[in-house]
Amino acid sequence: MRRRRQPREELNNKERWLISYADFITLLFAFFVVMYSVSSVNEGKYKVLSETLTGVFNAPQRSFQPIEVGDQPQRLVNAPSDDVIPPPVTEAPRNPEMDAQARTEALRAMADQLAMEFDELINQGVITLETSERWLELNLPNSMLFNSGDAEPHYDAFAVIGKIAGVLQGQDNAVKIEGFTDNQPINTQRFPSNWELSSARAAAVVRMLTMEGIEPERLAAVGYGQYQPVARNDTEEGRRRNRRVVLLVSRDASIRGAMR
């Protein structure tokens, strides 16, 4: 008896489970890739984002009610009238009883504390610390705080800034943060040149210091770009030395006076 041949369509239907199985394997692979990317969070960026969101949600309400046509604007209860004298602008706390010699000795004491905090890194030549009668200069390489071409601090930067803030707390000395780069050009949407990159890095350090409790009235951020090198830019070692953030702690309390 002649055997009946199975239709071609029935044979194809038996192989369709392979398509569903392949789709399942692809989705499973994509799931594990997403899970891995979520677990590899940049903790430094997460901490900055967390602090920023906390400040935003704790900020006072800034919305206003629109005034209907023909109505008179309501006067705020606590709004100052024309006869009320506005309060004076306050500066960072200062100790007027300290003379110049006492402030110089206090500055040297702060230098000794920083030297103890970063003793190993100073001995290795990674960090440099210099002092004079009017200034304390702490030189940090950019690699200790930021990734290449970026102004967002990585996770290890918070421990470094935390040690510095521990020395600065309880004092009134003005602090100027200076950002420097090498001469390698940068042209991104966020940083059109090294001016913006160095300024953003200095401002990021200021932001971290305020997060650690340092009064913002004491702080200033300055970016010099590539134009204040301490070494030649034609060698990798020279460019590495030029990529730096410098903290200048003044003997005095006035930040504007310290910058002149």
C-alpha positions as CSV (number, residue, x, y, z in Angstrom):
1,M,0.0,0.0,0.0
2,R,1.4,3.4,-0.9
3,R,2.3,5.6,2.1
4,R,0.6,8.9,2.3
5,R,3.1,11.9,2.2
6,Q,2.7,14.5,4.9
7,P,1.9,18.0,3.7
8,R,4.8,20.5,3.7
9,E,2.9,23.0,5.8
10,E,2.6,20.4,8.6
11,L,6.3,19.8,8.6
12,N,7.0,23.5,8.9
13,N,4.7,23.9,11.8
14,K,6.7,21.4,13.8
15,E,9.8,23.6,13.6
16,R,8.2,26.9,14.7
17,W,8.9,26.2,18.4
18,L,12.6,27.0,17.5
19,I,11.6,30.6,16.7
20,S,9.9,31.1,20.0
21,Y,12.8,29.5,21.8
22,A,15.3,31.8,20.1
23,D,13.2,34.8,21.0
24,F,13.1,33.7,24.6
25,I,16.9,33.3,24.8
26,T,17.4,36.7,23.3
27,L,15.0,38.4,25.8
28,L,16.7,36.5,28.6
29,F,20.1,37.8,27.5
30,A,18.8,41.3,27.3
31,F,17.4,41.0,30.8
32,F,20.7,40.0,32.3
33,V,22.5,42.9,30.4
34,V,20.0,45.4,31.9
35,M,20.4,43.9,35.4
36,Y,24.2,44.2,35.1
37,S,24.1,47.8,33.9
38,V,21.7,48.7,36.8
39,S,24.1,47.1,39.3
40,S,27.1,49.1,38.0
41,V,26.0,52.5,39.3
42,N,28.6,55.2,39.5
43,E,28.4,55.8,43.3
44,G,29.9,59.3,43.0
45,K,27.3,60.5,40.5
46,Y,24.6,58.8,42.6
47,K,25.6,60.7,45.7
48,V,25.7,64.1,43.9
49,L,22.3,63.3,42.4
50,S,20.9,62.3,45.8
51,E,22.1,65.5,47.5
52,T,20.8,67.6,44.7
53,L,17.3,66.0,44.8
54,T,17.2,66.4,48.6
55,G,17.9,70.1,48.2
56,V,15.3,70.6,45.5
57,F,12.5,68.9,47.5
58,N,13.4,70.7,50.7
59,A,13.5,74.1,49.0
60,P,10.7,76.6,49.8
61,Q,7.8,77.0,47.5
62,R,8.5,79.4,44.6
63,S,5.3,79.3,42.7
64,F,2.9,82.3,42.6
65,Q,-0.7,82.9,42.1
66,P,-1.7,84.8,38.9
67,I,-3.5,88.1,39.4
68,E,-6.9,88.3,37.8
69,V,-7.6,91.3,35.6
70,G,-9.0,94.2,37.7
71,D,-7.8,92.8,41.0
72,Q,-5.2,94.4,43.2
73,P,-2.1,92.3,44.0
74,Q,-2.1,91.1,47.5
75,R,0.7,92.3,49.7
76,L,2.7,89.6,51.3
77,V,2.5,89.6,55.1
78,N,6.2,89.3,55.6
79,A,7.2,91.5,52.6
80,P,9.4,94.4,53.6
81,S,7.8,97.9,53.2
82,D,9.5,100.9,51.8
83,D,10.3,102.1,55.3
84,V,11.9,98.8,56.4
85,I,15.7,98.7,56.2
86,P,16.8,95.4,54.7
87,P,19.2,93.3,56.8
88,P,22.9,93.7,56.0
89,V,24.7,91.2,54.0
90,T,26.6,88.8,56.3
91,E,30.0,87.3,55.6
92,A,31.5,84.1,56.9
93,P,32.1,84.0,60.7
94,R,35.4,85.5,61.7
95,N,37.3,86.1,64.9
96,P,38.3,89.8,65.1
97,E,40.4,89.3,68.2
98,M,43.0,87.3,66.3
99,D,45.9,89.4,65.0
100,A,48.0,88.6,62.0
101,Q,50.5,86.6,63.9
102,A,47.9,84.4,65.6
103,R,46.1,83.8,62.3
104,T,49.4,82.8,60.7
105,E,50.0,80.3,63.5
106,A,46.5,78.9,63.1
107,L,47.1,78.5,59.4
108,R,50.3,76.5,60.1
109,A,48.3,74.3,62.5
110,M,45.8,73.6,59.7
111,A,48.8,72.7,57.4
112,D,50.0,70.3,60.0
113,Q,46.6,68.6,60.2
114,L,46.4,68.2,56.4
115,A,49.9,66.8,56.4
116,M,48.8,64.2,58.9
117,E,45.7,63.3,56.9
118,F,47.6,62.9,53.6
119,D,51.0,61.8,54.9
120,E,51.3,58.8,52.7
121,L,50.2,60.5,49.5
122,I,52.5,63.5,50.2
123,N,55.5,61.1,50.7
124,Q,54.6,59.4,47.4
125,G,54.6,62.8,45.6
126,V,50.9,62.4,44.6
127,I,49.8,65.4,46.7
128,T,51.9,68.5,47.4
129,L,51.4,70.8,50.4
130,E,53.1,74.3,50.6
131,T,52.6,77.0,53.2
132,S,53.6,80.6,53.7
133,E,52.6,83.3,56.1
134,R,49.4,84.2,54.1
135,W,48.5,81.0,52.2
136,L,48.2,77.3,52.5
137,E,48.3,75.5,49.1
138,L,47.1,71.9,48.7
139,N,47.7,70.5,45.2
140,L,45.6,67.6,44.1
141,P,45.8,65.7,40.8
142,N,42.6,65.6,38.8
143,S,42.8,61.8,38.6
144,M,42.2,61.7,42.4
145,L,38.8,63.5,42.0
146,F,37.6,63.2,38.4
147,N,37.6,60.9,35.4
148,S,39.3,62.1,32.2
149,G,37.4,64.9,30.5
150,D,34.7,64.9,33.1
151,A,33.7,67.2,36.0
152,E,31.6,64.8,38.0
153,P,33.5,63.5,41.0
154,H,34.0,59.8,41.2
155,Y,33.4,57.9,44.4
156,D,36.9,58.2,45.9
157,A,36.8,62.0,45.7
158,F,34.3,62.3,48.5
159,A,36.7,60.7,51.0
160,V,39.4,63.1,50.0
161,I,37.2,66.2,50.2
162,G,35.8,64.9,53.5
163,K,39.2,64.9,55.1
164,I,39.9,68.4,53.9
165,A,36.5,69.6,55.2
166,G,37.3,68.1,58.6
167,V,40.3,70.4,58.8
168,L,38.4,73.5,57.5
169,Q,35.4,73.1,59.8
170,G,35.3,75.4,62.8
171,Q,37.5,77.9,61.1
172,D,36.8,81.2,59.2
173,N,39.6,81.1,56.7
174,A,38.7,81.9,53.1
175,V,39.3,79.1,50.6
176,K,39.8,79.5,46.9
177,I,39.6,76.4,44.6
178,E,41.5,76.6,41.4
179,G,41.0,74.3,38.4
180,F,43.7,73.6,35.8
181,T,44.1,71.4,32.7
182,D,46.7,70.4,30.2
183,N,46.9,71.8,26.7
184,Q,45.0,68.9,25.1
185,P,41.9,70.5,23.4
186,I,38.4,69.5,24.4
187,N,35.3,70.3,22.5
188,T,32.1,68.7,23.7
189,Q,28.6,69.9,24.2
190,R,29.2,70.5,27.9
191,F,32.8,71.7,27.7
192,P,33.5,73.7,24.6
193,S,37.1,74.3,25.9
194,N,39.4,73.7,28.8
195,W,38.1,77.0,30.4
196,E,34.7,75.4,31.0
197,L,36.2,72.1,32.1
198,S,38.6,73.6,34.7
199,S,35.9,76.0,36.0
200,A,33.4,73.1,36.3
201,R,35.9,71.0,38.3
202,A,36.6,73.9,40.7
203,A,32.9,74.4,41.2
204,A,32.4,70.7,41.8
205,V,34.9,70.8,44.7
206,V,33.1,73.9,46.1
207,R,29.9,71.9,45.9
208,M,31.4,69.0,47.8
209,L,32.8,71.2,50.5
210,T,29.4,72.8,51.1
211,M,27.9,69.3,51.3
212,E,30.4,68.6,54.1
213,G,29.3,71.6,56.0
214,I,31.8,74.3,54.9
215,E,30.1,77.8,54.8
216,P,29.7,78.8,51.1
217,E,30.6,82.4,52.1
218,R,34.2,81.3,52.6
219,L,34.5,79.6,49.2
220,A,35.3,80.7,45.6
221,A,35.9,78.7,42.4
222,V,38.3,79.8,39.6
223,G,39.1,78.0,36.4
224,Y,42.4,78.7,34.6
225,G,42.2,76.2,31.8
226,Q,45.5,75.3,30.3
227,Y,47.1,78.7,30.7
228,Q,48.9,78.4,34.1
229,P,51.0,75.3,33.6
230,V,53.6,74.1,36.2
231,A,55.3,71.8,33.8
232,R,55.9,71.4,30.0
233,N,52.9,70.0,28.0
234,D,55.1,68.1,25.5
235,T,55.5,65.1,27.8
236,E,52.9,62.8,29.4
237,E,54.4,63.5,32.8
238,G,54.2,67.2,32.3
239,R,50.6,67.1,31.2
240,R,49.8,64.9,34.2
241,R,51.2,67.5,36.6
242,N,49.3,70.3,34.9
243,R,45.9,68.5,35.3
244,R,45.3,69.5,38.9
245,V,42.9,71.2,41.4
246,V,44.5,73.5,44.0
247,L,43.0,74.5,47.3
248,L,44.3,77.9,48.5
249,V,43.4,78.5,52.2
250,S,43.9,82.1,53.1
251,R,45.2,83.4,56.5
252,D,42.3,85.9,56.3
253,A,38.6,85.5,56.5
254,S,37.4,87.8,53.6
255,I,37.2,85.7,50.4
256,R,37.2,88.8,48.1
257,G,40.1,90.3,50.0
258,A,42.0,87.0,49.8
259,M,41.6,86.9,46.0
260,R,43.0,90.4,45.4
